[in-house]
Amino acid sequence: MTFKHKRLTIVIAILIAIVPACALGTDTEPASLPVPEDVFPPSAQEKESLTLSAETTFHPVYFFKEDQLARIQRPLPAPVFLDAPLNNLLEGPSEREAELGMVSAIPAGTAIVDVALNRNNTISIHLNQTFFEIEGEQRIKASAQLVMTASDLIRNTQGVVFFLENKPVQLPDGNGLIEEVAEGRLPTPLTIRDYATLTPGDLFD
């Protein structure tokens, strides 16, 4: 064997001895690896915790798009009471929703004075004077928004009755018709069917 061949043999032997020391272990069990603290900063951890712990539910509110009622799902903190979706409706469309063509016929300054579920499964909504200052088509559309939003609050609701200063007030249906109510009697509750002319068919599916 020449000197050159001897030197090559020695180098190979050294490499063979080194490789096992650098190879991965043969254990089949997964190993735990320490994660540096700066990989997940505290702000990210807090945000994730907030997202997981926040209790929210979704309730529909109704706006108009091209003269047709459109349902928008709004996130609300749980538990949700009757007034929460209605007050959310009064806030009007968000900037994004407005960009998509959503509009509200309910006048600014309208307030829910009180809302309650009655024993006959109807909903009573007491509004302030501002709402009743609108007339004509705007009142029809605003009434539809309130009836549709309120009706989605209670399963199998029998309709909605409106009040001003504790006195019942009959609002128009989708065709602009207003029921004549005898003094001392409550008007017939308005239901989503009364506004069928303003709603796409799929809203009733």
Secondary structure, DSSP 8 states (H G I E B T S, - for coil): --HHHHHHHHHHHHHHHHHHHHS-----S-------GGGS-HHHHHHHHHHHH--EEEEEEEEEETTEEEEEEEEEESS--THHHHHHHHT---HHHHHTT-B--S-TT--EEEEEE-TTS-EEEEE-GGGGG--HHHHHHHHHHHHHHHHTTSTT---EEEEETTEEE----TTS------TTS----B-GGGGGGGS-GGGG-
